[in-house]
Amino acid sequence: TTTTTTTTTTSQEEYVVRVTKKATKCNIKSRRGDVLEVRYEGRYGPVSNDNDGRVVYDSSDLRGTGQPYQFVLGSGDMIPGVDQGMYDMCPGESRYLEIPPLLGYGSRGNKLFSIPGNQKLYWSVELVRLNSVEEGDERTRDEIEERVSW
């Protein structure tokens, strides 16, 4: 698989979006207002020798439902760095995100997840479904959004 990396700098911190798996076919890409179903894992902390050493603080697997997490893109349900990293994705695509504190939990951190302030976050995300469309679905956005006339 080919990897594509986009790096932007925000306030002296790099924000990295790397495509780690491309979709086999892509007739529809995510945009604001779409319902996304994702598998994800969020980590923070420095790398050490044991595994990758970063603490897993949230993941779709930890939610205990056995289902991908569902949210509306651009609704503010996710932290800004994750939200921004999910635009223009195709069902079946995976990305790795390096999120600076400014686009994560900032200087205050997050008490719920025990994340200290000013932590860079590392997320792996896979777009499972986009508006109920899975990888390999050949319908276009117009076909999906077409309304049935009664």
Backbone hydrogen bonds in HBPLUS format (Angstrom, degrees):
<---DONOR---> <-ACCEPTOR-->    atom                        ^
c    i                          cat <-CA-CA->   ^        H-A-AA   ^      H-
h    n   atom  resd res      DA  || num        DHA   H-A  angle D-A-AA Bond
n    s   type  num  typ     dist DA aas  dist angle  dist       angle   num
A0019-VAL N   A0004-THR O   2.67 MM  15  5.03 158.2  1.71 149.9 155.4     1
A0006-THR N   A0017-VAL O   2.69 MM  11  5.08 158.9  1.73 150.0 157.6     2
A0017-VAL N   A0006-THR O   2.80 MM  11  5.08 158.1  1.85 151.8 159.1     3
A0008-THR N   A0015-TYR O   2.89 MM   7  5.21 159.9  1.93 148.4 154.8     4
A0015-TYR N   A0008-THR O   2.72 MM   7  5.21 161.1  1.75 165.2 170.2     5
A0010-THR N   A0013-GLU O   2.78 MM   3  5.25 165.7  1.80 162.1 160.9     6
A0013-GLU N   A0010-THR O   2.96 MM   3  5.25 150.0  2.05 111.7 121.4     7
A0016-VAL N   A0098-GLU O   3.01 MM  82  4.88 157.4  2.07 136.0 142.8     8
A0098-GLU N   A0016-VAL O   2.87 MM  82  4.88 158.6  1.92 137.7 143.8     9
A0018-ARG N   A0096-TYR O   2.86 MM  78  5.09 163.1  1.89 153.7 158.8    10
A0096-TYR N   A0018-ARG O   2.77 MM  78  5.09 155.3  1.83 147.3 155.9    11
A0020-THR N   A0094-SER O   2.91 MM  74  5.46 151.8  1.99 127.6 135.9    12
A0021-LYS N   A0094-SER O   3.34 MM  73  4.88 155.0  2.40 129.6 123.7    13
A0094-SER N   A0021-LYS O   2.91 MM  73  4.88 157.2  1.97 136.7 141.7    14
A0030-SER N   A0089-MET O   2.82 MM  59  5.18 148.5  1.92 137.0 147.2    15
A0088-ASP N   A0030-SER O   2.95 MM  58  4.74 157.2  2.00 132.5 131.4    16
A0034-ASP N   A0031-ARG O   3.08 MM   3  5.87 158.0  2.13 147.9 149.6    17
A0033-GLY N   A0073-LEU O   2.83 MM  40  5.30 177.6  1.83 149.4 149.2    18
A0073-LEU N   A0034-ASP O   2.91 MM  39  5.55 159.5  1.95 164.2 166.5    19
A0131-ASN N   A0035-VAL O   2.80 MM  96  5.06 171.8  1.81 159.6 159.4    20
A0036-LEU N   A0071-PHE O   2.82 MM  35  5.52 163.6  1.85 176.0 171.6    21
A0071-PHE N   A0036-LEU O   2.99 MM  35  5.52 152.9  2.06 151.5 160.2    22
A0037-GLU N   A0129-ARG O   2.87 MM  92  4.99 153.7  1.94 154.0 150.6    23
A0128-VAL N   A0037-GLU O   2.80 MM  91  5.52 143.3  1.94 152.0 164.0    24
A0129-ARG N   A0037-GLU O   3.20 MM  92  4.99 159.7  2.24 132.7 137.6    25
A0038-VAL N   A0069-TYR O   2.80 MM  31  5.24 160.5  1.84 150.7 152.3    26
A0069-TYR N   A0038-VAL O   2.79 MM  31  5.24 145.7  1.91 164.7 153.3    27
A0039-ARG N   A0126-GLU O   3.00 MM  87  5.19 155.3  2.07 144.8 152.5    28
A0126-GLU N   A0039-ARG O   2.82 MM  87  5.19 147.3  1.93 158.1 163.7    29
A0060-SER N   A0040-TYR O   3.01 MM  20  5.43 155.1  2.08 136.5 140.9    30
A0041-GLU N   A0124-SER O   2.97 MM  83  5.34 139.1  2.14 147.3 155.9    31
A0124-SER N   A0041-GLU O   2.99 MM  83  5.34 154.3  2.05 148.0 156.4    32
A0042-GLY N   A0058-ASP O   2.68 MM  16  5.15 172.1  1.69 166.2 164.0    33
A0057-TYR N   A0042-GLY O   2.91 MM  15  5.89 153.6  1.98 147.9 156.6    34
A0043-ARG N   A0122-TYR O   2.87 MM  79  5.07 147.8  1.97 136.3 146.9    35
A0122-TYR N   A0043-ARG O   2.91 MM  79  5.07 161.8  1.94 140.8 143.3    36
A0044-TYR N   A0055-VAL O   3.02 MM  11  5.43 139.1  2.19 136.4 148.6    37
A0055-VAL N   A0044-TYR O   2.85 MM  11  5.43 140.0  2.01 173.5 165.4    38
A0062-LEU N   A0059-SER O   3.14 MM   3  5.26 127.0  2.44  97.9 110.7    39
A0063-ARG N   A0060-SER O   3.35 MM   3  5.44 149.4  2.45  98.5 107.0    40
A0064-GLY N   A0061-ASP O   3.37 MM   3  6.02 165.6  2.40 114.1 117.8    41
A0075-SER N   A0072-VAL O   3.18 MM   3  5.60 152.5  2.26 138.1 135.1    42
A0082-VAL N   A0079-ILE O   3.07 MM   3  5.60 130.8  2.32 115.7 127.5    43
A0083-ASP N   A0079-ILE O   3.03 MM   4  6.24 173.3  2.04 163.0 165.0    44
A0084-GLN N   A0080-PRO O   2.88 MM   4  6.00 173.2  1.89 156.6 158.1    45
A0081-GLY N   A0103-LEU O   2.80 MM  22  4.70 149.4  1.89 151.9 142.1    46
A0085-GLY N   A0081-GLY O   3.27 MM   4  6.16 145.6  2.39 125.7 134.6    47
A0086-MET N   A0083-ASP O   3.17 MM   3  5.47 159.9  2.21 108.8 115.1    48
A0093-GLU N   A0090-CYS O   2.99 MM   3  5.49 158.8  2.04 142.6 143.0    49
A0092-GLY N   A0127-LEU O   2.65 MM  35  5.54 175.8  1.65 169.5 169.8    50
A0127-LEU N   A0093-GLU O   2.95 MM  34  5.69 162.2  1.99 172.4 174.2    51
A0095-ARG N   A0125-VAL O   2.81 MM  30  5.34 157.1  1.86 153.8 161.2    52
A0125-VAL N   A0095-ARG O   2.88 MM  30  5.34 167.4  1.89 158.3 162.2    53
A0097-LEU N   A0123-TRP O   2.73 MM  26  4.99 165.7  1.75 152.2 156.6    54
A0123-TRP N   A0097-LEU O   2.87 MM  26  4.99 159.8  1.91 145.6 151.6    55
A0099-ILE N   A0121-LEU O   2.78 MM  22  4.94 164.8  1.80 147.4 151.9    56
A0121-LEU N   A0099-ILE O   2.86 MM  22  4.94 165.3  1.88 148.0 151.1    57
A0103-LEU N   A0100-PRO O   2.94 MM   3  5.64 142.6  2.08 122.5 131.4    58
A0104-GLY N   A0101-PRO O   2.93 MM   3  4.70 158.3  1.98 102.6 109.1    59
A0106-GLY N   A0101-PRO O   2.84 MM   5  4.47 139.5  2.00 132.8 132.9    60
A0109-GLY N   A0105-TYR O   3.27 MM   4  4.84 134.1  2.49 121.4 126.8    61
A0118-ASN N   A0106-GLY O   2.81 MM  12  5.39 164.0  1.83 130.5 135.6    62
A0110-ASN N   A0115-ILE O   2.91 MM   5  4.99 155.7  1.97 135.2 142.3    63
A0115-ILE N   A0110-ASN O   2.87 MM   5  4.99 159.0  1.92 149.9 149.3    64
A0114-SER N   A0111-LYS O   3.11 MM   3  4.66 152.3  2.19  94.6 103.1    65
A0130-LEU N   A0133-VAL O   2.93 MM   3  5.04 154.1  1.99 136.2 143.5    66
A0133-VAL N   A0130-LEU O   2.91 MM   3  5.04 158.9  1.96 109.3 116.2    67
A0137-ASP N   A0134-GLU O   3.13 MM   3  5.77 162.4  2.16 138.2 140.2    68
A0144-ILE N   A0140-THR O   3.05 MM   4  6.33 153.2  2.12 150.0 157.5    69
A0145-GLU N   A0141-ARG O   2.87 MM   4  6.03 158.5  1.92 153.9 159.8    70
A0146-GLU N   A0142-ASP O   2.97 MM   4  5.84 112.7  2.44 136.1 150.0    71
